[in-house]
Amino acid sequence: MSIIIPSIPDIGVGLSLERIARELEPNRSASVTGCHGSALCSLLVRLSRRHGRRYCVIVPSPEAAKAMVRDLMFFEAGPGQSASFDSVVYVPPFDLGPYDEVAPDRREVLQRAAALYRLQSDRAWKFAVLCADTLRRRVLPPLEFSKACRVLTFGEPLDREALTAHLERIGYHRAPLVEEPGTYAVRGSLLDVYPPQATRPARIELWGKEIERIRLFDPQTQATEQEVESVAVHPARLLIWPSSDEQRSQTAERLRRVCDEVDQPTTKTSTLIEEVLAGERLVGIDGLLPALTFAFASTLDYLPQDAAVCVSEPDEVRLAWQKAQIKAAAEHAQHRASRLPSFPPAEHLLDPDAVEDLLVAHAPLYARGLRVEGENTQQTLMAAAATTNENENALRRAAGVPRESLERGIPRGSREA
């Protein structure tokens, strides 16, 4: 099915979107032209409510993703209501490529892990937003991610040493005081832990080897607050160190193979293997992810089976995939020329054709803006941009957005990204 939307003010705000929402059938791929920005967000909210489905929206860039999150929150909240972060999951893009020899931004690493946990476990979200590049990156399979999660419950036995070892393995950092997500602390019979998805850290009080009490606390004042029955602990990053002897042996073998391919000295290879198996947080460790993870998945694999997919500006999304593919191939070749051990791009990134196959399985909705070509392209594009702004402002006026919000282009009840 293919639909073209005319200028919204010409036919009445919301009228065409309601008509399209009625026309589009669930579980059937379709293409909509002339629907982007705030109009697309309004359409997706209508479709979600009409069919009772959750949507994953794929956009070309991080800037487009932040705008999409903002507008989805606004339209989902409704007129005069405060926007809620519970309804939209934003999966942050990877700030570094697989061959960058620098440490990633830990805040984004934590946010990414928290987002995947929400996609898998939280039933409150209605929309997920991610960039084209994020979709292509291979990630930890949902089953492995789920196996690494723990639910600590009042009254149950707890081996403190085993838990702290597990926390280290799944990316938590030990600290004197728990003040930031992804950290934990041990003081006598108390164990504090701050899961990335949580709004407050939890203080677990032990009586011998049994959980006597679990209370949330303020990370700034360290003062305890409400008591809870349980706390869910999930991985703080999408890289989990091997635990069994078999996994450690496989990791060592894979590392040795890529080191031998570039004729790295044996002593240097042995040192690298020892540091990786010891759980050292080496700079550039993400580039060695294929040695640590024995199966990979896509972010789409974290979605519920009934979730629908929308691809905003699919041509730009495909172009982003092609650019990333060319860049990764060039950087890998440079690593090889510099005799640096590295895995090929295919072990870090999904092939664009494979991603397309994953999308087809979800019967995606493709949404495109209008494209203008001709001798007076510049003036026509400026007119098209003015029409787009008029369309978006018309949608916002219909929803009761004050003038100052229209002028700033930021919906009431949401925060600037």
N, C-alpha and C positions, 0 to 999 in steps of 0.2 A: 504494500500500500504506500502511496506517495501523496503528500498533502502540501500545498503551498498556501501560506497565510498572507493575506493582504495587510496593509497598514491598519493597525488596531483602531486608532481614533476614527477612521472612516466608516467602521462598521459597528462601533459600540464596544466599550471595554468589557472584556470577559466573554462576549457573545461567541466569538470565533473559537476561543479556547474551550468553552463548554461544548461546542459542537464537535471539535476535534476529540475531546475526551470521550464523547459518546461514540465516535467513529472508530477510534483505536481499540482493537480487540486484544485481550490478554493472551500471552503465549504466541503472538504472531508478530514477526518483525515488520517494522514500518519506517518510513522516512518522512520527516516534516521539514520543509524549507521555509525560511523566514521567521523561525521561532528560535530566539536565542536570548541570552541575558535574563532579565527579570521575567520576560514572557515565558521562557522555557521553564523557569522555576515555578511560576504560577501553574503552568500546564502539568508539571510533574506532581505538584501537590494535589491537583484535581484528580489526576489518574490514580494516585495512591489512595485517595479517599474513596473513589468510585469502585476500584477493584480490590481494595484491602491488601495492597502489596507494598513491599519495601523496594526502594530503587537504589541502585548503585550508579552514580553518574561519573563518567570518565571525561576529563577535559584536557586540552592540550598543554597547559602550563600551570605552575604554582599560582600565578596571579589570577588566572581564570578560576582556579579551585577555591581561592579565598573569597572571590566575589560570589561564586556559586553557593558556598556555605552560608555567607551572609544573607543572600536573598532567599534561600530555602528556609532558613530559620525564621525570616520575616513572614513569608507567606504561610508557613506551617502554623505560626502563632496566631494569625488572624488579626482583624482590626482591633486596635486598642490594647492588645495583649503583649506581654513581655516575651521576647524570643527566648527559647530554651535550647541549651546545648545538648540536652538529652536526645533530641529528635534527629540530630545530624552528627554523623561520625566523619571526621576529617582524617584521612590517612596521609601523614606528611610525606613529601617526596624525599628521596634519598639525596642528601646534600653532597654526597661524594660518589664518584664512580668506583667500580671494583678495582681500579689500578691506581687510585690516588694514595700516595704514601703519607697520609696525614690522618689524625684522629678525627672521627666524625663528631658532630655536635651531639653531646649526650642528651640534651633536652629533646631533640628530635628523635633520637633512638628510643627514649622512654615513651614519647608520645606515639610513635609508630607501634610499639609493642602493646600499649594500652588500647590503641585503635583496633588492632587485630583481635585482642581479647574481647572487646565490645562487639565486634562483628560476629564472633563465634558464640558468645555467652549471653549478651545483653538483648533482651526482647523489646526494649523501649525505643530503640532507634528506628527511624523510618527512611532516612536517606544516608547514603555513604558517598563521599566525594574523594576521588583520587586522580592523580595526574597520569598522563600517558606513560611516562618513564617508570612510574611506580608499578604500573600494571605489568611491565615486562620483566621486572626484577624477580629472580627466583627467591622464594622465601621458605622458611621452615614449614613443613606440611602441618595442616591443622591437627592431625592426630598426634604428632610429636609435640606440638605446642600444648595440646590438651593434657598429654601425659606429664608435662613439666609443671602443670598447675597443681596447687594444693589448697584445700579448704581446711582451715584450722578452726576447730569447733570446741566450745566450752564443754568440759567434762571428759574430753577424749585424751588418750595418752599421747605424749609428744617426746621424741628423742631430740633434745636440743642440739647436740653435736651433729646429728644427721641432718637436721633442718638447716643449720648454718652452712654446712657443706653444700647442701642443695641450693641455697640462696646464692652462694658464690658461683656455682656452676651455671645458674640461669641469669647471671648478670648483675646481681646486687653487689653493692660496695659496703664494706663494714665501716662504721663511723663511730666516734665517741658519743654523738647525739644524732638522733634521726630528725633532720630538718628539711630534707629534700626527698622527692620520690626516687625510688630505686636504691634506697639505703636501708641498713639494719644496724642494730646495736644490741649488745648483750651486757647486762649488769646484774650479777647475782642471779636471782630467780626471775628477773624481768627480761623479756625479749621484745624489742621494738622493731617494727617493720613498716615500710611505707610502699605499698604496691603502686605502680605508676597510674593505674586507673582510679585509685581511691582519692576522695577529697580530703581525707584525714588519715594520718598514720594510726596504727593500732599498737597498743601495749598489751602484751600477753604475759599474764602472771602465772607462774608455775608453782605447783605444790608437789614436790618430788618430780615425777615424770608425768604429771597430769595437768591439763590446763584448768586452772582454778577460776580465772576471770579474764575477759577481753574487754578493753576499754579503748575508745578513740581518744586522741589527745591533740592539743594545739601544737604544731611543730615549732612555733615561735616561742611560746611561753613554757612549753612542755607540760602544761596543766591538763590533767585528764578530764574527759567530758562524759559522753553517754556510754553506757555499757551495752555491748552487742553479743549476740549468740555465736557469731562466727566471722571470720575474715578470709577473703579469697586472695591467694598469692599466685601471681602469674609471672612468666618470664619478663625480665626487664630489658631484654634485647632479643633479636631474632638469630642469635648465635649461641648454641648450647654445647659446652665442652663434653666430649665423650666420657662415659662413666665405666662401661664394662671393658674387660681386657680385650675382647674381640674388637670393639670399636676403637680402642686406643691403638691396637695393632694395625687396623685398616687406615687410621689417620696417619700413622707413621709411614706406612707404605706409600700412600698418596703423596705425602710431602717429599719423601725421598725420590719419587718418580719425577716430579716437576723440578726438583733441584738438579737431578742428574741430567735432565733435558737441556739445561743451560751450563752444564759442566761446573757446577758449584763445588768448591772444595769439600771433602768429606767431613772435616772437622766443623765447618760452618753449617753444613746440613744437620749434623748431629746436635749442634747447639740449638738450632731452630726447632728441631723436633722436640727436644727436651723442654724448651720454653713454652711451646704450644701445649704439650701434654700436661705441663704444670699449671696451665691456666693463666699464663702471663698475658696481660693486656697489651700486646705489641701494637705499635703504630703500623697501620696497614693490614691488621689481622683480618679485616673483612674480605680482603683479596684472596685469603686462604680459606674462605668459607666452604668451598667444595671439598676440602680435606676433612672438615669437621662435621659436615652434614651429609648423610648418606642417601637422602631423598629430598626432592624439592617440589614446590608447588607454586601456584600463582595466588595473588591476593584474592582473586575471584573464588578460589576454593574455600575461602572462609565465609562466603555468603551462604545464607539459607537456600535450600533448593528452590523455593518459590520466589526468590528475589528476582526482580526485573533489572535490566541494564539499559542505560541511556548513554549514547556516545555523542557528546557535543562537539560539533565541528570535526567530523570523522576524517576529513582530508588533512586537517592540521595535526590530528592525532597520529595518523599514519606517517606524516612527514617527520614528526618528532621521533617516532620509532626508527625511521631510516637514518636520521642524523645520529641518534644514539648508537646504532649499529656500526656506522662508519667510524665514529669516535672511539668506540670500544676496540674495534679491530686495529686501529692505528696505535692506540695506547698499548695494546697487548704486543704488537710487533716491536714497539719501542722498548718494552720490558725485556723481550727476548734478545734484542740487539744489545741491551745493557747487561745481559746475563743475570737478570733478576728472575727468580722463580715465580711463575704465575700460571693460572689456569686459563684456558681459552674462553672467549666471550660466551660461547654456547653453554658453558657451565655456570655462568652468572646471569645470563639474559635469555628469556624465552624468544624463540624465533618469531618475527612478526606474523607469519602464516599460522603458527601455533596459537598465538594470541587471538587471531581472527577466528579460528575454530572454537576457542573457548567462548568468545562472544556470541557466535552463532548459536551455541547451545542454550543461551539465555534469551533468544529471539529479541535482539536489541532494538531499541528505538533510536534511529539516527536523526539528529537535529542539526540543521545547517542554517547559517545566515545567508542573506542574499549576496550574490557576487555580481559586481558591476564592471563591464569592460567597454571600451570605446574611445573616441577621440577626446571627449571631455571627461575622462575618467575622474580626474581630481575633483572637479566641481560636483560631479554626480556622487562621488563617495562622500563629500562633505554634506550633500543633501541627504544621502542615505543615513549618515551618522546623526543628522538632526532629527530625521524621522524616527530613528531608533531611540534617541533620547525622549522624543515626544511619546512614543509607545510606552516606554518604561515608566515615565512620569505619569502617564494616564493610568497605568495599572496601580501605581502607588496612590494617586489621588482617589481612585475608586476604593482603595483599602483604608482610606482615612489617614494618610501620612501627612504631617504638618509641612508647611512650606520650607522651613529651614532644613528639614531632612531631605526634601527633594533637591534643594540647591546643593547640598553637600553630597547627594547621591548615596546616603547611608540610611538604611531603614531604621525607623524608630524601634527601640527595644533590642538592638543588637550592638555589638562592640566592633570597632574598627580592627581589622586584622593587622 
